[in-house]
């Protein structure tokens, strides 16, 4: 039986539409990255190799809603783009679609390698990873990216239209804000220097406290075991120091959520200070300090009871002060205690 002529015409039409979508997506992706790099002149990038490109596509965070900053294979970092929530699409077919955007960085050099978009359908828990190269990536990497768009676009109805919308929307936002820069986004990280002022106190493994500027690689410090809720020991692998500019410090006031034995009207409190994008451990999982909200909880170690207790966020001052030097630790257990409060490695 011969195929009706209109079937060939219909196939040609949809093929043409798909090609247009792919062209739009590629143009938007390349432009988005060029503008994103332009708005952060100190941020360096390097191009992905084809081997890296293929490897990155195999990794998907366990929880896209909570995992805003993820390391994998100790070689790469996924950092939620401007800390934005996912784009959500609800088409007439009743299928909910989400797209999460992440910056992709080299863990060692912190240079940007590209972006990763995760297309997720909650109904069937399916996630597709789309790695977006930097404009200077080799031709074979961009060719593979285009092939991925064609392949996934054919397999997954709605992916190309949703992805094209996201790329176009991000580009429009940058141009609309003037100068090709992105419009301000609540919770957007200011840079990659994730640190504490020099006087911040680190709890050591022996129970003493030491200013973070005096901590050295190889020191043993206290840490939080999320599985058991107990205190544990971790070793400092690296100490990072930054002193090349004025660093804005965010200040968070925490108060105890547990009653004290004292009859006096006294509520224990603690002040935690760090650069706005430093991650902490909360009752809602990992969050940056600048995105903390009043009423959320952090975890504070109580020396008297030997237990971690909840401390409620009462106030967040995003630009409390500026300092000229900041420090950060990299530990085996990926967390440590500042002013007895659980903070996370970046």
Buried (B, 14 or more C-beta within 10 A) or exposed (E): EEEEEEEEEEEEEEEEEBEEBBEBBBBBBBBBBBBBBBBBEEBEBBBBBBEBBBBBBEBBBEEBEEBBBBBBEEEBBBBBBBBBEBBEBEEEEEBEBBBBBBBBBBEEEBBBBBBBBBBBBEEEEEBBBBBBBBBEBBEEBBEBBBEBBBEBBEEBEBBBBBBBBBBBEBBEBBBEEEEBBBEEEEBBBEBBBBBBBBEBBBBBBEEEBBBBBEBEEEBBBBBBBBEEEEBBBBBBEEBEEBEEEEBBBBBBBBBBEEEEEEEEEEBBEBEBBBBBBBBBBBEEEBBBBBBBEEEBBBBBBBEEEEBBBBBBBEEBEEEEEEBEBBBBBBBBBBBBBBBBBBBBBB
